[in-house]
């Protein structure tokens, strides 16, 4: 078995080379995608991308209205400016985010615990997700929003219910999700969307020129500020630096700083550790960003609070 992390998956040539290696030696590849259910998304043709830059590109056209579900693109000031130009912004979310504050209409979203669905694990096995027996109030899954949108437009849209979505997915991935057993079912190999290149010359690791890495974290950035118990336990999201990088940037262990990560400013707590390679600071990935290389601009780091003030 060969486990492929974000460093490999961020580069198409490196990914193809890894799969070619697996075929040559008879190993099974297990790609660690950038977020939950990445395997399932790839199976239906939705590939990882830098969502924040995608929003700005999409809004450069003649769009007059936008529906955003469970994402917060307005944390990027450039995207926020584009959103303000829309005639109608509808946000479907479980939390009052920056994007929701700009919205004309906010629709309450069901959380992952309150909806039925499926998820594809690293093995390529499709597993059922069943809602917990809780009262979600007026909150609905995106399928409920699609249903209401279809009714408003006078048409029946695909994905208007869990059953409708499963019918579409049966055509797309070849699995009857209505009868999915508790142990799940394997995606057909021909549907897995894996690279077919037999041989490839790998390119240099992209992070070498970018100077940083987004890493996975169990303390999810999008919920940390809404969970005081979790924040007290982990002490905030970390910017992990080698001592030499910290000295050059003029920051100390425990400082609260803001730093541009791929041009988007993040507020993080400095953690100085010798286990991080010099020149490669790490930051936690957010829900709409892939794990892997990132440009962490230490030349523009700004100290919000010194460690002594925090203590």
HELIX and SHEET records of a PDB file:
HELIX    1   1 UNK A    6  UNK A    9  1                                   4    
HELIX    2   2 UNK A   12  UNK A   25  1                                  14    
HELIX    3   3 UNK A   38  UNK A   43  1                                   6    
HELIX    4   4 UNK A   51  UNK A   58  1                                   8    
HELIX    5   5 UNK A   73  UNK A   75  5                                   3    
HELIX    6   6 UNK A   77  UNK A   83  1                                   7    
HELIX    7   7 UNK A   98  UNK A  102  1                                   5    
HELIX    8   8 UNK A  112  UNK A  114  5                                   3    
HELIX    9   9 UNK A  142  UNK A  153  1                                  12    
HELIX   10  10 UNK A  162  UNK A  173  1                                  12    
HELIX   11  11 UNK A  177  UNK A  179  5                                   3    
HELIX   12  12 UNK A  189  UNK A  191  5                                   3    
HELIX   13  13 UNK A  207  UNK A  210  1                                   4    
HELIX   14  14 UNK A  221  UNK A  224  1                                   4    
HELIX   15  15 UNK A  228  UNK A  234  1                                   7    
HELIX   16  16 UNK A  243  UNK A  249  1                                   7    
HELIX   17  17 UNK A  307  UNK A  310  1                                   4    
SHEET    1   A 2 UNK A   2  UNK A   4  0                                        
SHEET    2   A 2 UNK A  29  UNK A  31  1                                        
SHEET    1   B 3 UNK A  65  UNK A  69  0                                        
SHEET    2   B 3 UNK A  88  UNK A  93  1                                        
SHEET    3   B 3 UNK A 105  UNK A 108  1                                        
SHEET    1   C 3 UNK A 117  UNK A 120  0                                        
SHEET    2   C 3 UNK A 125  UNK A 129 -1                                        
SHEET    3   C 3 UNK A 185  UNK A 186 -1                                        
SHEET    1   D 3 UNK A 282  UNK A 284  0                                        
SHEET    2   D 3 UNK A 213  UNK A 215  1                                        
SHEET    3   D 3 UNK A 292  UNK A 293 -1                                        
SHEET    1   E 4 UNK A 238  UNK A 241  0                                        
SHEET    2   E 4 UNK A 264  UNK A 272  1                                        
SHEET    3   E 4 UNK A 256  UNK A 261 -1                                        
SHEET    4   E 4 UNK A 296  UNK A 305 -1                                        
END                                                                             
